[in-house]
Amino acid sequence: MLYMPREKGQGLVEYALILVLVAIVVIIILALLGPTIGNIFSNIVQQL
């Protein structure tokens, strides 16, 4: 009874780590595909 496990805190940390990893992956994908997506939108705007 002296030691109470902090499972709620551990769960929050795990969710935070997952969110950070997802954010890093999204940033990398946008950095790689950003110019391509920009060119596609530019072509669409020019055709209008």
DSSP file (Angstrom, degrees, kcal/mol; ACC not computed):
  #  RESIDUE AA STRUCTURE BP1 BP2  ACC     N-H-->O    O-->H-N    N-H-->O    O-->H-N    TCO  KAPPA ALPHA  PHI   PSI    X-CA   Y-CA   Z-CA
    1    1 A M              0   0    0      0, 0.0     3,-0.1     0, 0.0     0, 0.0   0.000 360.0 360.0 360.0 -14.0    0.0    0.0    0.0
    2    2 A L        +     0   0    0      1,-0.2     2,-0.6     2,-0.0     0, 0.0   0.861 360.0  50.3 -71.4 -33.1    3.0    2.3    0.3
    3    3 A Y        -     0   0    0      2,-0.0    -1,-0.2     0, 0.0     0, 0.0  -0.919  66.7-171.8-112.5 119.3    3.6    2.3   -3.5
    4    4 A M        -     0   0    0     -2,-0.6     2,-0.1    -3,-0.1    -2,-0.0  -0.937  27.0-123.8-107.5 121.9    0.7    3.1   -5.8
    5    5 A P        -     0   0    0      0, 0.0     2,-1.1     0, 0.0     3,-0.2  -0.366  11.6-138.5 -65.7 141.7    1.5    2.5   -9.5
    6    6 A R     >  +     0   0    0      1,-0.2     4,-1.8     2,-0.1     5,-0.1  -0.607  41.9 153.1 -99.5  72.1    0.9    5.6  -11.7
    7    7 A E  H  >  +     0   0    0     -2,-1.1     4,-2.4     2,-0.2    -1,-0.2   0.841  69.7  56.8 -72.0 -32.3   -0.7    3.9  -14.7
    8    8 A K  H  > S+     0   0    0     -3,-0.2     4,-2.1     2,-0.2    -1,-0.2   0.940 108.9  46.1 -64.2 -45.5   -2.6    7.0  -15.7
    9    9 A G  H  > S+     0   0    0      1,-0.2     4,-2.1     2,-0.2    -1,-0.2   0.892 111.7  51.8 -63.1 -39.2    0.6    9.0  -16.0
   10   10 A Q  H  X S+     0   0    0     -4,-1.8     4,-2.2     1,-0.2    -1,-0.2   0.904 108.8  50.7 -64.9 -40.7    2.3    6.2  -17.9
   11   11 A G  H  X S+     0   0    0     -4,-2.4     4,-2.4     1,-0.2    -1,-0.2   0.900 109.2  50.8 -63.3 -40.9   -0.6    6.0  -20.4
   12   12 A L  H  X S+     0   0    0     -4,-2.1     4,-2.4     1,-0.2    -1,-0.2   0.901 109.7  50.4 -64.4 -39.7   -0.5    9.8  -21.0
   13   13 A V  H  X S+     0   0    0     -4,-2.1     4,-2.4     2,-0.2    -1,-0.2   0.910 110.0  50.3 -64.6 -41.1    3.3    9.6  -21.6
   14   14 A E  H  X S+     0   0    0     -4,-2.2     4,-2.2     2,-0.2    -2,-0.2   0.919 111.4  47.7 -63.9 -42.9    2.8    6.7  -24.1
   15   15 A Y  H  X S+     0   0    0     -4,-2.4     4,-2.6     1,-0.2    -1,-0.2   0.908 111.2  51.8 -63.3 -40.5    0.1    8.7  -25.9
   16   16 A A  H  X S+     0   0    0     -4,-2.4     4,-2.3     1,-0.2    -2,-0.2   0.909 109.4  49.3 -63.1 -41.7    2.3   11.8  -26.0
   17   17 A L  H  X S+     0   0    0     -4,-2.4     4,-2.4     2,-0.2    -1,-0.2   0.903 111.0  49.9 -64.5 -40.3    5.2    9.8  -27.5
   18   18 A I  H  X S+     0   0    0     -4,-2.2     4,-2.5     2,-0.2    -2,-0.2   0.927 110.9  49.4 -63.2 -44.1    2.9    8.3  -30.2
   19   19 A L  H  X S+     0   0    0     -4,-2.6     4,-2.5     1,-0.2    -2,-0.2   0.894 110.6  50.5 -62.3 -39.5    1.6   11.8  -31.0
   20   20 A V  H  X S+     0   0    0     -4,-2.3     4,-2.3     2,-0.2    -1,-0.2   0.921 111.1  48.4 -64.7 -43.4    5.2   13.1  -31.3
   21   21 A L  H  X S+     0   0    0     -4,-2.4     4,-2.2     2,-0.2    -2,-0.2   0.911 112.1  48.7 -63.8 -41.8    6.2   10.2  -33.6
   22   22 A V  H  X S+     0   0    0     -4,-2.5     4,-2.5     1,-0.2    -1,-0.2   0.914 110.9  51.1 -63.3 -42.0    3.2   10.8  -35.8
   23   23 A A  H  X S+     0   0    0     -4,-2.5     4,-2.4     1,-0.2    -2,-0.2   0.905 109.5  50.1 -62.5 -41.4    3.9   14.5  -36.0
   24   24 A I  H  X S+     0   0    0     -4,-2.3     4,-2.4     2,-0.2    -1,-0.2   0.915 110.9  49.1 -63.4 -43.1    7.5   13.8  -37.0
   25   25 A V  H  X S+     0   0    0     -4,-2.2     4,-2.5     2,-0.2    -2,-0.2   0.919 111.5  49.0 -62.8 -43.5    6.4   11.5  -39.7
   26   26 A V  H  X S+     0   0    0     -4,-2.5     4,-2.7     1,-0.2    -2,-0.2   0.908 110.8  50.5 -63.3 -41.8    3.9   14.0  -41.0
   27   27 A I  H  X S+     0   0    0     -4,-2.4     4,-2.3     2,-0.2    -1,-0.2   0.914 111.1  48.5 -62.7 -42.6    6.5   16.8  -41.0
   28   28 A I  H  X S+     0   0    0     -4,-2.4     4,-2.0     2,-0.2    -2,-0.2   0.924 112.2  48.6 -63.9 -43.8    8.9   14.6  -43.0
   29   29 A I  H  X S+     0   0    0     -4,-2.5     4,-2.8     1,-0.2     5,-0.2   0.922 112.8  47.6 -63.1 -43.5    6.3   13.6  -45.5
   30   30 A L  H  X S+     0   0    0     -4,-2.7     4,-2.0     1,-0.2    -1,-0.2   0.875 110.0  53.0 -66.2 -35.8    5.3   17.2  -46.0
   31   31 A A  H  < S+     0   0    0     -4,-2.3    -1,-0.2    -5,-0.2    -2,-0.2   0.878 115.7  40.5 -65.7 -36.1    8.9   18.3  -46.4
   32   32 A L  H  < S+     0   0    0     -4,-2.0     4,-0.3    -5,-0.2    -2,-0.2   0.888 127.7  30.4 -78.8 -39.7    9.4   15.7  -49.1
   33   33 A L  H  X S+     0   0    0     -4,-2.8     4,-2.5    -5,-0.2     5,-0.2   0.500  92.8  95.9 -99.3  -5.4    6.1   16.1  -50.9
   34   34 A G  H  X S+     0   0    0     -4,-2.0     4,-2.6    -5,-0.2     5,-0.2   0.919  85.2  46.3 -54.3 -53.0    5.5   19.8  -50.2
   35   35 A P  H  > S+     0   0    0      0, 0.0     4,-2.3     0, 0.0    -1,-0.2   0.888 112.9  51.1 -60.2 -37.7    7.0   21.2  -53.5
   36   36 A T  H  > S+     0   0    0     -4,-0.3     4,-2.0     2,-0.2    -2,-0.2   0.932 111.5  46.4 -64.5 -45.5    5.1   18.6  -55.6
   37   37 A I  H  X S+     0   0    0     -4,-2.5     4,-2.2     1,-0.2    -1,-0.2   0.897 111.3  53.2 -64.1 -39.5    1.8   19.4  -53.9
   38   38 A G  H  X S+     0   0    0     -4,-2.6     4,-2.2    -5,-0.2    -1,-0.2   0.897 108.0  50.1 -61.7 -41.1    2.5   23.1  -54.4
   39   39 A N  H  X S+     0   0    0     -4,-2.3     4,-2.4     2,-0.2    -1,-0.2   0.889 108.4  53.0 -65.2 -38.6    3.1   22.6  -58.1
   40   40 A I  H  X S+     0   0    0     -4,-2.0     4,-2.0     1,-0.2    -2,-0.2   0.936 111.5  45.3 -61.9 -46.1   -0.1   20.7  -58.5
   41   41 A F  H  X S+     0   0    0     -4,-2.2     4,-2.5     1,-0.2    -1,-0.2   0.879 111.3  53.6 -66.0 -36.8   -2.1   23.5  -56.8
   42   42 A S  H  X S+     0   0    0     -4,-2.2     4,-2.4     1,-0.2    -1,-0.2   0.914 108.8  49.1 -63.2 -41.9   -0.3   26.1  -58.9
   43   43 A N  H  X S+     0   0    0     -4,-2.4     4,-1.6     2,-0.2    -1,-0.2   0.899 110.7  50.3 -64.5 -39.6   -1.2   24.2  -62.1
   44   44 A I  H  X S+     0   0    0     -4,-2.0     4,-0.8     1,-0.2    -2,-0.2   0.923 111.8  47.5 -64.2 -43.5   -4.9   24.0  -61.0
   45   45 A V  H >< S+     0   0    0     -4,-2.5     3,-0.7     1,-0.2    -2,-0.2   0.896 110.3  52.4 -66.0 -38.9   -5.0   27.8  -60.3
   46   46 A Q  H 3< S+     0   0    0     -4,-2.4    -1,-0.2     1,-0.2    -2,-0.2   0.836 107.0  53.3 -66.3 -31.2   -3.3   28.6  -63.6
   47   47 A Q  H 3<        0   0    0     -4,-1.6    -1,-0.2     1,-0.2    -2,-0.2   0.675 360.0 360.0 -78.0 -16.0   -5.9   26.5  -65.5
   48   48 A L    <<        0   0    0     -4,-0.8    -1,-0.2    -3,-0.7    -2,-0.2   0.488 360.0 360.0 -76.9 360.0   -8.8   28.4  -63.9
